[in-house]
Amino acid sequence: MLRRLLIAVLVLIVVGVVALDRIGAHVAAHVLAGKLQSEEHLPERPSASIGGFPFLTQAFGGKYDDVSVTAHNVKTTDGVTISTLSAHLHGAHVPLSKVLHGSVSRVPVDRVDGKAFVAFGDLGRYLSTQGATVTLNRSSAHGIDLTGRLPLAGKTRLVHAVVTVAVSNSVVTLSGPVRLRGITRELALRVPLRALPFRFTITSVTVGADGISGTGTAKHVELGS
């Protein structure tokens, strides 16, 4: 009887500790999300979660091994709307005392793995500000079928082309050959994805069913600086 009672007590203690651990992770993620919204100039509070178990040992140590953050409708300084911006923060340093007092001002992070998804609609809206009125559809993992009017050879022309998508220095380029009156010309449209929240630089890009996705990393960054 005593043995069963002890087992029951231990089970209750474990359940209570796990529940406290998860509640603590949720509260800390909420506080961190609010701070990231203000410091990274996001249009709305992002969703955030803190991975790893137990959370409490991470909290006491002031270092979180895996923080996931997702934000929507983020506009870059160049005017491109990013439909979904997600980041994994590996090694986020936030002292527990600052979390409890709500005085988190800066968050040093060992490494950021980020992804920026731009829907075709938002991509087309940005290109319209550059004088191109086009419709975009996926052609391949690195290709887009482009139809519309854009400035080319000194005039606004109706164009249909399959362009290749590439990235350099966080600027995505849509390029490919276009035939105009029997002459082949090279089309190049640029979409800058620079100065992103969470400080990561786009180093690769792929084409999906609904838009383009750029991924990249950053090391030893200080969010909120």
N, C-alpha and C positions, 0 to 999 in steps of 0.2 A: 504493500500500500504506500509506504513512504517512498519507495523507488519510483512509483508511478507519479506521485505528487511532485517529486523532484524533476522528473522528466517534463511534466506539464509546466512547471515553473520555468524551466530552461527554455522550453518552446516559446512561452510567452515573452521571455526576455529577448530571444532572438528575433521574434516577430516585431517587438517594439523597437529594437535597435535598427532593423531593416526599414521599418516605417519612418523612423526619425531620420535615417540616412537619406531616404528618397524625398522626404519633405524638405530637408536641408538643401538637397540638390536642386529642387524645384524653385525654392525661394532665391537661392544664389543665382540661378539662371535668369530669373525674372529681373533681379537687380542689375545683373550684367547686361541684359538686353536693353534696359532703359538707358544705361550709360553709353552703350554702343550706338544707340539711336541718336543721342545728342552729340556725341563726340565724332561720329562718322557721318553726320549730317544725312541720316536716312529719313525718308518721308513718313515712315510709321515705325512703331516698335517692331523689331524683327522677332521671329521665333528663335528661341535658344534652348539648348539642352546640354547638360554636363554628363559625359559618359564616364565610365570607369567605376569600379566598386572596390572598397567602400568610398563614398564621397567624403565622409567626415575626415578621413586621414588626409585627403587632398586639401580640404578646407583648412585643417590645422597647419598643414605645411605651406599653405598659400600658393600652391601650384596645381593647376588642373591639366591633366594629360590630354583630354580630348573634349573640346567645346565645339558644338555644331551650331552655326548661326545661319538663318535664311531670311532674306529681305526681298521685297517685291517692288516693282515700279521705281527703280532707282535711276535717276537721271544723272549722267556724267556731266563734267564741266564743258564738254564739247557738244552737249545736247542730245546724246543718244540715250534712249530709254532702255534700261536693262529690265526685262520682264522678271527674271529671278536671279538673285545673286546669293550664292551660298559659299560658306567658308568653314573649314575645319581648323580650329586653333589648337595647335599641339604645344603644350607647355605654356599656358597662360598664367602669368604671375599676378595674383590678386590677394593681398594679405587679408586674413579673416577679420581683423580689427576694422579695416576700412570698409569691408562689406557690411559689418554690423552697424557701423556708424554712417553708412551711406556716403562715404567720403572718397569713393574710387574716382580718381581723376585720370590716371593713365594706366594702360594695361600692356606691359611688356609681353611679347609672345615669341617663343623660340622659332616656330615655323607656322606658316599659313598655307594651306592648300585651298585654292579658290576656284570657283566656276561661275561664269557669267553667261546667261542664256538670253539672247535677243530674238524675239519672235519676228517672223517675216513682216508682219504688219508694222511693227516698230522700226524695223530696218528700212522699210519702204518710206515711212514718214520722215526718217532722218534724211534719206537720199533726196526726198522732195525739197528739203531745205537747201540742197546743193544743186537744184535745177533738174533733177531726174524724177520723172513720174513713171514708176515701173511696178510690175507685178512679179513676185518672186516665188519660185517653187523648187523643191529639192530635185536635183538631178542625180547626185551620187553623194558619197560620204564627204567629198571635198568639192562638189560642184553644184551650181544653182542655175536653173532655167530662168532667164530674165527676159521680160517682154515689156516694152513701153517706150516713152519718149525721153530723150536725154540729149544734152548738148554734145555734139560731135562734129568735128571738122568745121567749126564756126557756125553751125546751124542746129536747131532742135530737130532731131530725126527720130522716126519710128524704127526701133531696133528689136530684133530677137536674137539672143545669143545664149550659149551655155558658158558660164564664167567659172573659173577656178577660184576657190577661196583659200587664202593664205594669210599669215600674220607675221609682222615684224615690228618690234618695239611697241607692242600693244596696239598697232594699227592694222586692222583687217582690210585686205585688198581683194576686190572682186575684179578679176581680169580675164580677158579672152579676146580672140579675134572676131571682128565684125566685118561683113561684106557690105560695102556701099558702092553701088554702081560699078561693080566688077573689081573694085579695089579693096584689098584687105587692110583694115585698120585695127589697131590694138586699143581695146577698151580697158579703162582702169578706174574703178570707183573705190574710194577710201572711206573706211568707217573707223574713227579713232575710239579706242576703249582704254584711254589713259586715265591716270589718277583715280583709280578705283578705290572704293572703301576697302579696308583691310589690307591695303598696300601691296597686293599681289600684282604681278605683271603677266599679261597674257602671252603664253609661249606656244600654244597649239590651238587649233580651231577645227571643228567638224561641223557638218551640215546634218541636221535632223529633219524629221517630217514637218516640223512647224517653225524652224528657225535655226540659228547658228549657236553653237556653244563654244566658248573659249575657256581654256583652263590654264592655270599657272600657279606659281608658288612665290613665297617671299620668306626670307629668314631674318631673324633678329629684328623684328619691327616693334614699334611702340604705338599702340592704338591710342588715339586721343591726343597725340602730340601735335 
